[in-house]
Structure formats: C-alpha cells, structure tokens
C-alpha cells in the first residue's frame, strides 16, 4: 500500500520522501550504517516511480545523511553531519567552560573532536586576508594552521591570521595549545572583547591539496568559509580561513529581521 506521507505539504514528491526517510534517521528507526530499503521497496511503499525514489536518495546524499555503494545499495552514514549553529558556537559560556567553538559543537553532536596543529608562526599576509585585517599585503602576521577531526576523520582545515601587533603580546598564541577556550579566550583576556563575527561562505569543488588533506575524492564539494572576528572597538583581530568537507557539516544561521 502506498504511503501518503507529505501528500499535502506542497513539496515535490521526492523531497517529501527524503523528509520522511530523514525523520526515520533522526528518530533512530534507521540506525547508523543501516541499509536504506531497496529502490523496489521504496517505489512500492510511496507509490512513485523509480526516478522519484532515486532523486530522494540523491537529496539525502546531498545533505550528508546517506552514502551509496555501487552494487551494494544505500546506507545511513555512520556519523551524521555536525551542525554549526552560528548563534551558539561563539558563546562566551563555552570559552568560560574551557571549550573552543569546534570542541563545543562536536561534543554536542556526540562525536569526539581532535585537533592537529600543522604550523604556527609569522607569514606574509595574502592579499584577501590583508584587506580583511586592514593591513598591507605582505605585512607580517601570525598564522595558526590546524586540521580538525571528528571521530578520527578529518573534516576541516583552518588557518587563523592575527595582526602581529596583537599577537606578539600574547605568548599563548604561539603555543600548540593556547589554553582553555582557545585563542578567542586569550584575546579577550588581553582586552580584545568581541562584538561580532562575520562569515562569508562559498560552496565549490575541492582542490587536489584540499581533497588530500581531508581524505576526499578528487573534486568533492567543500565549503570555503572565511570569518572576521571583530572587537567592540571595531577592529578585526583575527581572520579564519577554513575549508570544510561539505558532507560533514550543516551550516545553521540565525538572521534577525530588521527594517
């Protein structure tokens, strides 16, 4: 008997089916690593064509909930994507608890976070970063480059750039472990109180280097996220340039309604 799930939602049928399967994953009826019912079974259940079922499964792959193996079928991913909530991840309460943003959000997602520091030291600032920091291109800045893991899987590579006149007075910024709450906690301890964080996000295909660093197939999609950390004095004291495996994250933004 065909399912009537979402029949009146106004959404295309394949999205209704994807929503239904997503709910089954979220509630645990389809557990991690469980095989999704076959195409034939889904056609019978929902009373739709094979093409509609395939589009529904493709939608679930796009949002990172399902992976398909040729000749074997589609399976619920063993680890769901981490949700990055812009309204939560930079709360001072996390820093006061000794947790940097990445640690806080991955723990909330129920995965074990680890960080590998790749390099720390002075560099000549690239043009795009220089503009954001309001310094001259090629000027010396401090760069902190890290690789982040969730349950042992690399998920993002990030480089923080800090103006040299700010960084040189904070010795913890030159350490692999800057202490509880991360570099934002150290900056605020030294008088750089944050007012806001602004982010620019682009979706694109990964470069060869990015795919290698994150263990992705060549040309896999990534998010390229660049964030300015702005103080109450209006100064950008850090720019974080981040490459994220697109299937490992859901970006959740809270946007106030304004006139």
N, C-alpha and C positions, 0 to 999 in steps of 0.2 A: 504494500500500500504506500502510495507516495506521501511524503511529508509535506505539511503546509507551513513549515517554518518560514516566517517573514513574508508571507504572501501579500500582506498589505503594507509593507514598510516603504514601498516606493523605490527601493534599491533594485538594481539589476539582479536577476536571479542568482548569478554566480557569486555576487557579493553576499547575498542572503545565506547561501550555502557556506561560504567562507566564514561568515559571522557565527553560524551555528557550530561549525567544527572548532572555531577559535574558543567559543564558550565551553565546549567539551574539554578542550585542553586546559583552559583556565580553572575549571572545576575539578580536574583530575580524572574525569571519565575516560579521557585519552591520556594516559600517563606518558612521561618522557620515554623516548625510544620505542613507543608502541607504534605498530604499523597502522596507518590510516586504512579504513575499509577500501576494498578494490574499486576500480572505476565502475565495474559492472554493478557492484553492490550499491554504490552511491547513485548511479543512474536509476536503479530500482527504488531506492529509498526516497529520492527527491522528485522523481518523475520528470527528469530533464534529459537532455541529450548528452552524449559523451563529451562533446565540445564544451558544454557549460560546466561539466564537472572538472575538466582539465583547466579551464580558466579559474575555477575556485581554488584548485590546488596550487596553481601558479600564483594566485594572490597570497596564499598562506606562505609560500616560499619567499615572496617579496617582502613580507613583514617579518621574516625570520623565525617562523614557528614550525616550519616543515622542511625537510630535505628529501629529495627524490634520488633513488639509485636505479640506474637502468637495469631492467631485468629483475629487480627486487621489489619495487614499489616505493611508496612514500611513507615517511616515518616522522613522528613528533620529535623535534630536536631534543637532545638530551639536556640541553641548557637553554632556557628561554632568553631572549634578548634583555639586557639591562635597560631599565627606563631611567633616563636622565631628566629629572624634573627641575627646570630652571628656577622655580620658585622655592626649592628646598635645598639644593645641593651646596649652596654657599652660605648657609645659615651660620651665624656665629656660634650657635649652640653646638654645632658639630665640631668647630675648632676648639671650643672650650672643653669638649669631651675628648680632645686629643686626636680627632679624626679629620684628615684631609677629605676633600669632596669625593674623590674616587673611592676611597675606603668606605665612606659612609654609604654611598649609593649602591656599591656592590654588595655590602653586607646586608642592606635592606632587601636586595634581590635574592639573597640566600646563596651567594657564591663566594668563594674565597679569593680575595684580592691579593696580588703581589705586585711589586714594582721593581724593575731593574733599571738602575741608573746607568746610562750609556756614556755620558760625558758631562763635565761641569767645568766651565772656565770662560775666559774672555774671548769674544769673537768680534769680527767686524759686522755690524748690523746690516742685514739685507734691506733693500730699498723699501719694500712694502711694510716691513716691521718698523723701520726708521720713521716712516710717515705716521704710523700709529703712536709711536713713543714721542713724537715731536723732537727728534734728534736728527743730525745729519747722517746721510747714507755713509756707511763705512766707519762710523764712530764706534768706539769700543763699548760693548755692553756685556753683561753676564748672561750666558746661555746655559740652561739646565735641560738636558735631553734625557727622556725616560721612555721605557717600554712598559706598558701595563698588561697584566694578565688577569683573567678570570678563570678560576679552577684550572690553572696551568696553561690556558690557551691565550696567546697574545691577541689583544683586542684593540689597542690603540697605541700610537707613538706620539709623544708630545714634546715640544721644546718651549720652555719659558724664557723670554728675553726680558731683562731688567736693566734700567739705566744704571750706568756704572757708578754715578754719584750717590745713588740709593743703595746699591748692592754692596759697595765697598765697606760700608759702615755696619754691615750685618754679617758677622762671620759665619753664622749658621747656614746662610745661603750658599756657602761654598762646600758644605758637607753633603755627603750622600743622603744622610738622614737629617733633615733640618729641624727635627723635633716634632712633638705632638701638634696636630693641627696644620702641619705643612708650612709652606712658605708664606701663605697669607696670614697665618697666625704670627709669624716672626715679623712681617711687615707692619702689622697693626701694633705689635708690641713696641716698635720703634717709631710710632707716631703717624704711620700712614694708614689712617682709618678709611675704610672703603665706603663709598656711597652707592656704587652700582657696578654691574658687569654688563658689557655689551658683546654680543656674539654675532658673527657672520658665518653662515653655513652654506656650503656648496656640496652638491652631490655630483660625483664624477667617477670615472674609471681609475683604478689604481695604476701607478707607475710600476715598473719592474721592481724597483727598490722597495716600494711600499708593500707590494704583494709578498715579496720575500720576507720582510720584517714581520708581517702579520700572518704569515703562513697561508696566504690566499692563493687561489688560482689566478693566473695572469689575467689582467683586465677586470678583476672582480670590482664591484662597486664599493666606494668608500665615501664617508662624509669628511670634508675638509672644513674644520671648524677653527675659526680664529677669534680669540676673546681678548678684549681690553678690560683690565681691572682698574677702575677709576676711583680716586680718593675724593674725600669731601672737599679738598682744595681744587678739584678739577683736573688733577694730573693723572696720566696713565703711568702706573709704576710697574706694570707687567703686561706683556702680550704673550698669550699662549697659543702656539700654532700646533694644531692637533689633526692627525689622520686617524680615522676610526673605521673599523670594519663595519660596513653598513648593516650587515645581517645580525650584528651583535648588540645593536642599540636601538631604542625607541627614543626620539627626542621629544620631550613634553614641555611646551612653553605656556606660561600664563601671561596673557596680554590684557592689560586694563582697558576698559572702554573710556575714551576721552573725547572731548569736543574738538 
